[in-house]
Amino acid sequence: MSRLPRAAVLFLAAGLSVHVAPAAPPPATETTEAQGPPVAPLAPGLAPPFLRASFVLEPPRVRIGDLAVLELVVVTPPDHQVRPIDPPPAVPGFWLLGVEPLPVERAQTRWIHRTRLTIRARELGVFLWPAQKVEIDGPDGARALLEVPAHTIEVASVLPEHAQRSTPYGLRAPPSFSSDRSPFVPAAIGGLLTLFCVGLLALVRRERRLRRSIGHEVSSPEAPADWEETLSALDAAAAESDVRRAADSGALALRRYGARHFRAPTHCATTPELRAAATPSLRHARWPAFLGLLEALDEARFRPDAATHEASVRSHLQAATAFVRDSLPTPRS
């Protein structure tokens, strides 16, 4: 055989005689040795072996005047009951608007009891909602008392740019006028207001002068005075043939005279009412005599036997005439 084919046969025989060794495992690293045995997945959270309770505020930030919900959350094992709570009667900074127990959230390992407190903030600042005691009944009838810690609540302002402001705003200066505005417009307005005030004052003075002149005309000698009208009415009453009609006319004339002379409501009040009322000022001496004449004439008007007292009615009319004549003004020298 030639050298080349002989070398090929020898190489093939050597390859068939060698056994293929299995692949060695990769070398163990430090990370693999440190991990140890595989970790089992975590089990779901179990109910705590003790009772828990706390206040939860929604929303967490309270603004003054807004409604907020403060929840009392109690977590218990299954088959536990939470007794209804007694909310505090008054809490500084808040109004308590309602208390509502919510349905119990029952899970496999725990029960969640919620009580909703609807509140409204009425003052700014930081306040403390008082602690609350909760009674819990177990499935075996045992009762546990749980105290819920107090909860801090901050009440902020409704103004977004001044959330921490708790005092009212002070006085603000009026805005200044622009330099391009004409000063003649305010001056014209001020002049018109001044003219209006002057005209109003002149009108009031003119009205006073007119009233004063009318008063002088009424009290002038040419115009008949109130006592003259009263005397004429009393003379007409004395000339009446019917006694009752004479007494009625005389009493009416006296009442008109008293309304103008004494400034008293003699035309619309009875004699008992006039006696019960206060005496007109500066008329203490003549007021009792005036009331006596009115009572005498009224008695003659309303008594059924007035016709038999004609002489007394005539005398009362004469006395009324003399009473009015005593009030005549003294002639000036």
C-alpha positions as a printed Julia matrix, in Angstrom:
333×3 Matrix{Float64}:
    0.0     0.0    0.0
    1.06    3.53  -0.57
    1.82    5.76   2.37
   -1.25    8.03   2.1
   -3.94    5.31   2.12
   -2.1     3.47   4.94
   -2.14    6.63   7.14
   -5.85    7.14   6.56
   -6.68    3.53   7.62
   -4.59    3.85  10.81
   -6.27    7.12  11.79
   -9.77    5.64  11.3
   -8.96    2.61  13.44
   -7.63    4.77  16.25
  -10.81    6.87  16.24
  -13.11    3.89  16.53
  -11.23    2.47  19.47
  -11.57    5.64  21.72
  -14.81    5.9   23.84
  -16.55    9.26  23.95
  -16.52   10.54  27.56
  -19.75   12.16  28.86
  -19.83   15.93  29.21
  -18.84   17.12  32.64
  -21.3    19.3   34.57
  -20.51   22.99  34.74
  -18.53   24.09  37.71
  -20.58   25.29  40.7
  -20.42   29.06  41.19
  -20.55   30.99  44.42
  -24.05   32.3   43.59
  -25.49   28.8   43.2
  -24.0    27.65  46.48
  -25.32   30.73  48.36
  -28.93   30.33  47.18
  -29.49   27.1   49.05
  -32.83   25.27  48.66
  -35.61   26.85  46.5
  -37.98   29.28  48.27
  -41.67   28.35  48.37
  -44.26   31.04  47.33
  -45.67   33.18  50.13
  -49.07   32.29  51.5
  -51.82   34.93  51.57
  -51.91   37.2   54.66
  -53.69   35.77  57.64
  -55.9    37.7   60.08
  -54.0    39.18  62.98
  -54.38   37.34  66.26
  -55.42   40.61  67.94
  -58.11   43.28  67.32
  -57.29   46.49  65.51
  -59.17   49.78  65.0
  -58.4    53.27  63.69
  -59.98   56.39  62.19
  -59.73   56.95  58.43
  -60.51   60.37  56.9
  -61.69   60.71  53.31
  -60.59   63.04  51.79
  -57.5    63.45  53.94
  -57.55   67.28  53.59
  -60.59   69.08  55.03
  -61.59   72.58  53.94
  -63.78   74.8   56.07
  -67.46   74.5   55.24
  -67.06   71.27  53.22
  -68.5    67.87  54.08
  -66.04   65.14  55.01
  -66.35   61.44  55.86
  -64.54   60.11  58.93
  -64.7    56.31  59.11
  -64.09   54.17  62.18
  -62.57   50.9   60.87
  -62.42   47.84  63.17
  -60.7    44.59  62.02
  -61.7    41.4   63.87
  -61.46   37.65  63.35
  -64.51   36.03  61.75
  -67.78   35.69  63.69
  -67.1    38.78  65.84
  -69.68   41.54  66.29
  -69.01   45.25  66.95
  -71.56   47.03  69.08
  -72.92   50.43  67.88
  -70.72   53.29  69.02
  -71.72   56.41  70.93
  -70.2    59.4   69.06
  -68.96   62.4   71.06
  -71.72   64.98  71.69
  -69.55   67.91  70.59
  -66.14   68.2   68.94
  -64.32   71.57  68.74
  -64.13   72.87  65.19
  -66.67   70.44  63.68
  -70.38   69.7   63.38
  -71.37   66.03  63.51
  -74.11   65.59  60.9
  -74.73   61.83  60.93
  -73.58   58.38  62.02
  -74.12   55.4   59.67
  -72.92   51.81  60.22
  -71.85   50.19  56.93
  -72.25   46.5   55.98
  -69.55   44.19  57.32
  -66.92   43.08  54.81
  -66.53   39.34  55.47
  -63.33   37.66  54.27
  -62.1    34.12  54.92
  -59.65   35.15  57.61
  -60.98   38.49  58.92
  -64.02   40.75  59.12
  -63.91   44.53  58.6
  -66.49   46.67  60.41
  -66.93   50.29  59.27
  -68.91   53.18  60.82
  -69.26   56.34  58.73
  -69.26   59.75  60.54
  -70.34   62.67  58.35
  -68.76   65.9   59.61
  -68.53   69.54  58.51
  -65.63   71.83  59.47
  -66.6    75.18  60.98
  -63.25   76.63  62.18
  -59.73   76.91  60.78
  -56.83   75.22  62.52
  -55.61   71.82  63.73
  -58.07   69.81  65.84
  -58.07   66.44  67.58
  -60.95   64.06  67.1
  -61.35   62.4   70.51
  -60.53   58.76  71.18
  -63.35   56.24  70.89
  -64.09   53.07  72.86
  -65.49   50.1   70.93
  -67.09   46.98  72.43
  -66.61   43.69  70.52
  -68.53   40.47  71.17
  -66.78   37.19  70.33
  -68.45   34.01  69.09
  -68.13   32.48  72.57
  -69.99   35.41  74.19
  -66.87   37.1   75.58
  -66.81   40.88  75.3
  -63.65   42.87  74.59
  -63.15   46.63  74.97
  -60.97   48.28  72.35
  -59.88   51.93  72.53
  -59.34   53.73  69.22
  -56.65   56.44  69.47
  -57.5    60.07  68.72
  -57.12   61.38  65.18
  -55.6    64.73  64.16
  -57.53   66.73  61.55
  -56.35   69.93  59.91
  -58.94   72.37  58.52
  -57.7    74.65  55.74
  -59.21   77.68  54.03
  -61.23   77.44  50.81
  -59.03   80.06  49.15
  -56.42   78.22  47.06
  -53.86   81.04  47.12
  -54.17   81.59  50.88
  -54.83   78.1   52.23
  -53.34   78.82  55.66
  -55.03   82.18  56.28
  -57.29   82.19  59.33
  -57.98   85.95  59.78
  -60.2    88.26  57.67
  -58.71   90.56  55.1
  -58.08   94.19  56.01
  -59.11   97.34  54.17
  -57.76   97.81  50.68
  -56.87  101.13  49.07
  -58.97  102.1   46.01
  -57.27  101.68  42.66
  -55.5   104.8   41.42
  -56.8   106.51  38.29
  -54.76  106.31  35.15
  -52.75  109.38  34.25
  -54.46  109.77  30.85
  -57.9   110.29  32.4
  -59.22  113.85  32.27
  -59.66  115.56  35.68
  -62.63  117.63  34.42
  -65.1   114.73  34.63
  -64.83  114.31  38.45
  -64.94  118.1   38.82
  -68.13  118.31  36.76
  -69.75  115.55  38.79
  -68.84  117.3   42.03
  -70.25  120.61  40.74
  -73.56  118.97  39.79
  -73.87  117.38  43.22
  -73.18  120.73  44.88
  -75.85  122.46  42.79
  -78.33  119.72  43.63
  -77.7   120.11  47.37
  -78.05  123.93  47.14
  -81.32  123.65  45.21
  -82.7   121.13  47.7
  -81.82  123.43  50.6
  -83.52  126.39  48.85
  -86.63  124.3   48.24
  -86.84  123.31  51.9
  -86.48  126.92  53.02
  -89.17  128.08  50.58
  -91.53  125.38  51.85
  -90.94  126.53  55.43
  -91.66  130.16  54.51
  -94.89  129.13  52.79
  -96.04  127.18  55.83
  -95.13  130.07  58.12
  -97.08  132.53  55.98
 -100.09  130.2   55.86
  -99.98  129.97  59.64
  -99.96  133.76  59.96
 -102.92  134.05  57.61
 -104.91  131.53  59.65
 -104.17  133.36  62.89
 -104.82  136.82  61.43
 -107.72  138.93  62.82
 -109.62  138.67  59.54
 -109.89  134.84  59.75
 -112.28  133.35  62.33
 -110.44  131.75  65.29
 -111.26  128.34  66.74
 -112.9   129.84  69.81
 -115.25  131.9   67.61
 -116.39  128.79  65.76
 -116.87  126.99  69.05
 -118.96  129.83  70.5
 -121.16  129.93  67.4
 -121.68  126.15  67.62
 -122.55  126.36  71.33
 -125.05  129.17  70.68
 -126.67  127.04  67.97
 -126.83  124.09  70.36
 -128.5   126.23  73.04
 -131.14  127.32  70.52
 -132.09  123.7   69.76
 -135.54  122.72  70.99
 -134.67  119.05  71.42
 -132.59  118.56  74.56
 -130.78  115.45  73.34
 -129.85  117.13  70.06
 -128.66  120.22  71.93
 -126.4   118.09  74.16
 -125.05  116.23  71.13
 -124.22  119.45  69.25
 -122.62  121.01  72.33
 -120.45  117.91  73.01
 -119.32  117.82  69.36
 -118.37  121.5   69.45
 -116.39  120.98  72.67
 -114.55  118.0   71.22
 -113.5   119.97  68.14
 -112.37  122.82  70.35
 -110.35  120.47  72.56
 -108.66  118.81  69.56
 -107.38  122.21  68.33
 -106.84  123.95  71.66
 -105.35  121.13  73.78
 -103.76  119.12  70.9
 -105.46  116.01  72.26
 -107.45  113.23  70.46
 -110.76  114.42  71.9
 -112.63  113.8   68.62
 -111.94  110.03  68.61
 -111.63  109.03  72.29
 -114.22  108.55  75.03
 -114.13  110.52  78.26
 -112.87  107.51  80.29
 -110.02  107.09  77.78
 -109.2   110.79  77.99
 -109.08  110.63  81.8
 -106.75  107.61  81.64
 -104.43  109.38  79.21
 -101.74  111.84  80.22
 -102.69  115.48  80.73
 -101.63  117.73  77.82
  -98.6   119.83  78.55
  -99.24  123.32  79.97
 -102.95  122.5   80.33
 -103.1   121.07  83.84
 -105.43  123.79  85.2
 -108.11  123.75  82.46
 -108.02  120.07  81.43
 -110.09  118.67  84.38
 -112.82  121.3   83.87
 -112.94  120.47  80.17
 -113.36  116.75  80.89
 -116.1   117.5   83.46
 -118.15  119.42  80.86
 -117.71  116.6   78.32
 -118.86  113.96  80.81
 -121.94  116.0   81.74
 -122.98  116.5   78.11
 -122.3   112.84  77.25
 -124.47  111.74  80.17
 -127.31  113.91  78.87
 -126.86  112.49  75.37
 -126.98  108.8   76.28
 -129.34  108.68  79.32
 -132.9   107.61  78.42
 -134.47  110.26  80.68
 -132.52  113.17  79.24
 -135.71  115.04  78.33
 -136.55  115.48  82.02
 -133.21  117.24  82.65
 -133.56  120.09  80.2
 -132.54  122.65  82.79
 -129.3   120.82  83.57
 -128.44  120.52  79.85
 -129.0   124.27  79.35
 -126.81  125.0   82.35
 -124.05  122.72  81.02
 -124.13  124.54  77.68
 -123.87  127.91  79.44
 -120.89  126.57  81.46
 -119.24  125.36  78.23
 -119.73  128.82  76.67
 -118.16  130.45  79.73
 -115.25  127.96  79.6
 -114.51  128.88  75.97
 -114.81  132.62  76.64
 -112.19  132.31  79.4
 -109.69  131.21  76.74
 -110.15  134.34  74.58
 -106.83  136.04  73.75
 -106.08  139.2   75.7
 -106.22  142.27  73.43
 -102.88  143.94  72.97
 -102.38  147.52  74.14
